[in-house]
Amino acid sequence: MAEEAPPPYASPELYGLTGGPLGRPPGDERRTETAPTVAGHPVEALVERFGSPLYVLDEAALRGAYRRLIGAFREGWENTFIGASVKTNYLSAVIAILRAEGAYGEVVSGFEYRLCRDLGIPGDQILFNGPWKTDDDLRQAFAEGATVNLDGDDELARVERIAAEIGREVTVGLRINMQVNYPPWDKFGFKLEDGHALDAARLIDKSEHLRLNGLHLHVGTYIPDPGLYGRGMEALIGLATRIERETDARIEQLDIGGGYATRNTLHDTMLPGEAICATPEEYAAAITGPLQRAVGQLSCKPRLFIEPGRILVDEAASMITTVRAVKRMAGAQKAALVDCGVHIMPTAWWYDHEIRPVVDRGAPVEDYRIVGPLCMQIDVLRKSVVLPALREGDLLVIQDVGAYNFSQSMQFIYMRPNYVMAHEGGVDLIRERETDEYVRGPERLPARLENEETAGSFLWGRGERD
Ligand SMILES: Cc1ncc(COP(=O)(O)O)c(C=O)c1O
């Protein structure tokens, strides 16, 4: 019998398994959805017009988040007001939209206070929190009827002096801290458990110049468990009841702060954020339930304030970025170097942001580390994400970046890019990209360091030098 001919020789193919964090080889089941548009506008057209990287705010999503939240709370407690946390995203266009929807402003500095006033928010619709407020800021807040929540004994004493100077009674609130979560946010306010909060209320009661009318609690940020708010509200109501019994104060407003989580996923968590964070309706039920049950217990039906930040703005904004280089790393993983760094997306240090390709050409998927353009090893936006093979020039969309990215961004190596707001009728530029003049404008070169080269500079020629 004739021997069968061996199959023709084919050289073996060697390739590394580029699995994700669980070590699974990538496969088509791990293809992410594409994001060809943001807020209804083609990504490529946005980049052509406004450049890359680019923050894009979806106006309809922002308005929708506000309406859903206020609707859920008013369902349970009609007398609810939203004090939008200004520091979460203090772009004027963002605050103006929230204001147009009916928001009050929640501020923690004179800068934020003045921003609200400039946007037409009257003083008596501003909640002024924070561990330190300057005397001038306090004077303005009292003159304009803002809610000022006192943060500690020294501030209480200072406010007493300012009120005496003003020569009329001023109304104040007290920020309370308590152990409903671990670790408690005990940098702020008066402690509940050791009687500090009650003592402060008694002190105010004795003051000729101060009147207490509200209690405030903000237990932390990104709190997915609504039960914690329920426990906090019960404790606030308990304290308010005791204060009303023991002093002349009437507690007319209770403020339960912010911290409501979004669908972003924290690093090193088992489940995606979407699976663990509560809905606005669940937060509302947890907070308004204790209020409903306490009707009749307090001297009046208090106004309820909430101070949402991230739940209003996080999911309303995206970052568009461009792949500028693809590299092999020390191991099998590849790096995609993009033009957005952690200086303009600091939340990459807490979250595994969802990253989507704008087009999918059908190439096999690979495991990428997404790194920014800064000359720093720690400039990493995602440690590991599976995407269709990338090449220079590809566009990516990083989702849910509306909270704390712009307001905590910094100029470092690269400047801040354009920020636009997309709506049905078009796209508005709401913050222009920074320039050399913007960044270096405040600098002054001492005259003794000038030379022929610097003399003609657009910067050094002007301003005081002494
Ligand atoms: C007093 C106060 N209120 C509201 C907020 C908003 O928090 P978040 O953006 O988590 O809702 C913060 C932020 O930590 C805060 O300090």
The ligand as an SDF file (V2000), in Angstrom:
LIG
                    3D

 16 16  0  0  0  0  0  0  0  0999 V2000
  -21.4940   69.3630   50.9650 C   0  0  0  0  0  0  0  0  0  0  0  0
  -21.5590   68.6380   49.6610 C   0  0  0  0  0  0  0  0  0  0  0  0
  -22.7460   68.5450   49.0450 N   0  0  0  0  0  0  0  0  0  0  0  0
  -22.8670   67.9160   47.8520 C   0  0  0  0  0  0  0  0  0  0  0  0
  -21.7740   67.3050   47.2470 C   0  0  0  0  0  0  0  0  0  0  0  0
  -21.9770   66.5900   45.9410 C   0  0  0  0  0  0  0  0  0  0  0  0
  -21.5760   65.2570   46.0030 O   0  0  0  0  0  0  0  0  0  0  0  0
  -21.8330   64.2770   44.7810 P   0  0  0  0  0  0  0  0  0  0  0  0
  -21.2130   64.8680   43.5710 O   0  0  0  0  0  0  0  0  0  0  0  0
  -21.1670   63.0090   45.1840 O   0  0  0  0  0  0  0  0  0  0  0  0
  -23.3110   64.1450   44.6240 O   0  0  0  0  0  0  0  0  0  0  0  0
  -20.5270   67.3590   47.8800 C   0  0  0  0  0  0  0  0  0  0  0  0
  -19.3510   66.6820   47.3140 C   0  0  0  0  0  0  0  0  0  0  0  0
  -18.6760   65.9220   47.9510 O   0  0  0  0  0  0  0  0  0  0  0  0
  -20.4180   68.0550   49.1260 C   0  0  0  0  0  0  0  0  0  0  0  0
  -19.2380   68.1600   49.7620 O   0  0  0  0  0  0  0  0  0  0  0  0
  1  2  1  0
  2  3  1  0
  2 15  2  0
  3  4  2  0
  4  5  1  0
  5  6  1  0
  5 12  2  0
  6  7  1  0
  7  8  1  0
  8  9  2  0
  8 10  1  0
  8 11  1  0
 12 13  1  0
 12 15  1  0
 13 14  2  0
 15 16  1  0
M  END
$$$$
